[in-house]
Amino acid sequence: MRRPPGCQDRRHPTRIVNAEAATTRRECSIQGGTTRHGFRPAGTLSLSATTTDAAPERVLRGVLLIIASVILFSVSDAMSKLLRLHGLPAVEIAWIRYVVFVLFALGLAWHGRALRLWPKRLPLQLLRGLTLVGSAVLFVAGLGQLQIAEATAITYVSPGFVTALSILFLGEKVGIRRWAAVLVGFIGVMIVIRPGSGAIQMAAVFPLASALCWAATIVITRRMGAGDLTETTVLWSACTGFAVLSLLVPFVYVPVGLAELGIGLLHGACASVGQYLVIIAYRQAAASVLAPFSYVQLLFSTTLGWLIFAAVPDGGTLLGAAVIIASGLYTVHRERVRARERRMQGRAG
């Protein structure tokens, strides 16, 4: 739907510090990337990120973990698409995934043993859980009519939403270059959607809304600050989403066979394990270094769409995706520049 060296809590190295921030003020921020699973991205519950001065082997390890995670996320998306084609509603698909997510979160909590699982800011934790599950359900809903690559490309606009929400709710100041990058990103989305062409139609609203919910999740997480442990936030997000979906699923439930159940469990397992790999990755290297590699997911999503569904994105989708990714990469670059400037000012001060 997750600090540099010298800042990490030695007693609780997984304490959340400005996690999941696509445009955070610190160098442990995340830019762009996979966004809509409700568990991650770029996609991502990024935690305790290291600085850009991490050892080369740590950086390489982080890059490989990110690539492994986006492969799993791509498989998870493909399974969602497959279940949609089997006639399952988005709420039911998300519910199956959240069953796995809750088990995963409980496993993390058990592994941590003496964790303080009651959050310091319960209302924000609950709100975060709601926006997280909203992002997941909306993305899956869009897969009923969209190719995986189309939906994935559209959600890459989430850093633009984060920028706008950060101004409104966090009081951040955004320069003209950041706004220009946001505008370019939205232009890319328009190229993918092509309003009025009938190519993608209203289905594009779902991944756009998913990206907005994910951006809200990021801003809420930053608003919570460093008070709660990673395991605490993961568990409350899982339980909140599971509770909401459990209330809704009886109204839309469609009986599933063993094949659909297996696909659903694989869907949830890939998303959960992928999220865990992201957590580990962002402990190895700075988010500004790793974030660009999350865009590799579009390649894997396109490949799986072709292999499983014989779906090949057209030129407009690829062009729009390239524009969106370029916007995100420029935002990453600007954040690295700003982080460097802040370090220099701190040393001078």
N, C-alpha and C positions, 0 to 999 in steps of 0.2 A: 501499500500500500510502500527506515530507519535514518575525536579531537586530535589535533596534531600532537606529536611527541612533546612531553612536558606538560600536557594538559590532561592526559588520560588519568582516570581514577584508578589507582593501583589496586584498591580493594574490589572495585566493581568495574573491570575493564570494558564491560558492555553497556555502561550507562549511556543513555541517549544524549547526544550533544548536537543540537541544531540538525537533527536528522532529517533526511528526505527533502532537503532544500534544493530546488532547482535553481534558485538565484540567491543563495544565502550570502551574507556579508563576509563569511569566513572562507578560507581556502578549502575547508572540508565540505564544500557545497557540491551539489549535483546539478548538472546542466543537461537538459534535454533527456533523451533516452527513453527507455520503455516505461510506460506509465500507468497502464490501466488494469493490471491484473488484480489490483486490490491487495497485493502482497508486496509490491516492490516500488521501478523503475523508473527512472529512466527511466522507470520501473522500478521504485526501489526503496527498501528500508536501509538506508546507508547509515553506518554507525562507526564512531570512533575512527574516522579517516585519518590517515597519516599525511605528512606533508609531502610536497613535491621532491623533497630531498631523500626520500626513502631509497634504500639500497636497491641496485638494479635487479637483484634476484627477487626481492619483494614486489617490485613493480611488475616484473614478468609474471610472478605468481598471481598477482591481482588481475592482470589482463587476461590470463588463461581462465581464471575463475569467472570473470565477467562473461567471457565468450561462452563458457560452459553453461552459465546461467541463462543467457539469451537463447541458446539452443533448447534448453528445457522449457523456457517460456514459449518458444515457437511451437514446440510439440503440444504444450498445454492449450495454446490457441487453436491449433489444428483439431485437437480433440473436442474443444468447444464447438467449433464449426461442424464437426461430424455429428455431434449430438443434436445440434440445431436442425441439421438435415434429417435426422431421425425423428423429428417432431417434438423434441423436448423443449419446454419453455425455458427462457433465460433464468427465471427464478429457481427452477428446479435444478438446472445445471449448476448454478452458483451454490445452491444448497449442498449438493453432493461434494463440490469442491471444499466448501466450508467445513464439512464433516472431517475431511482430511486435515484442513487447516487447524481445527480445534485440537485434534490429536497431536499434530505437529507442535502446536503451542504448549500443550500440556507436557509433551516430551521435553521441550526446552525448559519449562518451569521445574520439572522433576530433576533434570540434569543440574540445574542451578541449586537445588536443594533449599538452602536457607534464604531464599529470596523473599523480599517484601513485595507481595503481589497486590496489596491494596494501593491504588494510585494516589498520588498527592492531589491531583486535579481531575477528579472523577468526571465532572461534566465535559471537560475537553476530551477525555479518553472516550467517552460515549459518543460525542459528536464526531470524533475522528473515526470511530468504528462505523458510524452511519455513512460518512462520505466515502469511506473505503469500500464498503459493500455496494454502495451506489455506483461507484466507478466500475466495479467488477460486473454487476448485473447489466449496466448500460452497454458495456463493450460486447458482452456475449449477445445481447439483444441485436446489436448491429450486425453480427456475423450471420444472422439469418438471411440477409440480402447482399452483404458486401463480401468481397474477397478478403482474405486475411491481410494481404499486403495493403489493400486500400484502407481498411480499418486501422492497421498499425501506423500507416503514414499519417493519417489524420490525427491520431493521438499524440504524435510528436509535437503538436502545437502547445502542449501543456506548459512549457516554460513561459510562454506569453501570458497565460492565465495566472501563473504564479507571480509574475512581475506585477500585473494589475492588482491582484489580491494583496500582495505585500505592501503596496502603497496604501491601500484602503485600511488594512487591518494591522499592519506592523509598522506603519509610518516610515517606510523606506523611501529614499530619494533615488530616482532613476534618471540617468542621463539620456541625452538625445540618441547616443549610439545604441543603448539598450532598447529604446523605443523603436528605433529603426529596425533592429533585429526582430523585434516582436512583429512589426508590420510586415516584414518580409516573410516571416513564418506564416502569418495569416494569408498572405497572397499565395503561398505554396498550398495551403489548405484549399483555397478557392480553385486553384488549378486542378487539384485532385477531385474536388466535388463537381466543378463545372456547373454552377447553378443554372437551371433552365434547360440543360442539355438532356435531362432524363437519364443520363448515364448511371448515376448513383442514386438520385432522387433523395427522398426524405430519410433514407436509412443512414445517411451521413450524420444526422443529428445525434444519433446514439453514441458513436465514438467521440464526437465533439463534447457532448455532455459528460461522457466518461472522463475525458481529459480535464474538464472543469472540476469535476468531483475529486479527481486525483490531485489537482492543484490545491484545492481546498484542504485536502488531507495533509499536504506538505506544509501549508501555512499554519494549520492547527498544530501540527507536530512541533514546528518552530516556536509557536506561541507557548506550548507546554514547557519548553526549555529542557534543562538537564535533570529534572527532579526525579524521574522514574527510570527504572532499569529497562533495558531492551526487552527482556522476557516479560516484564509487566505489561508493556505496551502491546507486544505481540499477542499476549494472552487475552487482554481486554478487547483488542480489535477483533480477534477470532470469535470470542464469545458474543460480542455485541452483534456482529454480522450474522452469526449462526442463529441467535435468538430472533432477529428480525426476519430472516429467511424462513425459519421454522414457523413463524406466524403466517407467512404469506403462501408457503408452498401447498398447504391443503386446498387452496382455492384454484390452483393451476395444475395440480399433480396429474401426471401422465404415468401409467404403469410402465416400468422398465424391465427389460429382460436382462439376463446375465451379461450379454454383450454390451448393452448400454451402461450397465453398472460398472463393468470393467473399464470401459472407456472413461467414464466419469471419475473413477478412482485414479486412473492414470493421469487424467487431467489435473486433479487435485494434488497428486504426488509430485508431478513435474513442477507445478507452480510453487509448492512449499519447499521442495529441495532447491529449486532455483533461487528462491528468496534467501535461503540459508547460505548459499554460495555467494550471493551478493553481500550479505553481512560480513562474511569472511574476507571477501575481496576488498571491501572498503576499510578493513583494518590493515591491509597490506600497503596501500598506496593512496595518494590524494584523489579525491573525486574528480578534480579537474583533469587529471591524467587518465582516469578510467572511463569517465562519462562518454567520450566519443566512441568507445568500442561498443557501447550499448546499441548504437545505430546498426551494428551488424545484424541485429535481429531482423531487420527488413529483408536482408538477403536470405536468411533461413526461412522466414515466413513465406517469401515468394517461392522458394524452392519446394517447401512442403505443400503450398497451394497448388503448384504444378504437378507434383508427384501424386498427391492424394485426390485432388479435385479437378485436375486438368485445367486449372485456372491460371492464366498468364496476364499480369497487369498490362494495360495499354500504355502508350507513350505518354499520355497526359498524367496518369498516375505516377509513373516513374519520374517525370519532370517535376511534378509537384512535390514528390517525396524528396528529390534532390534539393529543391529550394528550401523546404522545411529543415532538412538536415544541415544545410549550409548556414541557415539562421541559428540553429542550435549550436553548431560548432563555433560560430563567431561569438555567441554569448559565453561559451566556455572560455574562449580566448580572452574576452574582456574581463571576466571574473578572475582569471589568472593574473592579468595585468593589475587589476585593482588590489588583489591580495598581495602582490609584490610591492606595490606602492605603500600599502598599509604597513608591511613589515619594515620598509625603509623609514617611514615616518616614526614607527615605534622605536627603531634603533637610534634615530636622530634625537627623539625626545628623551 
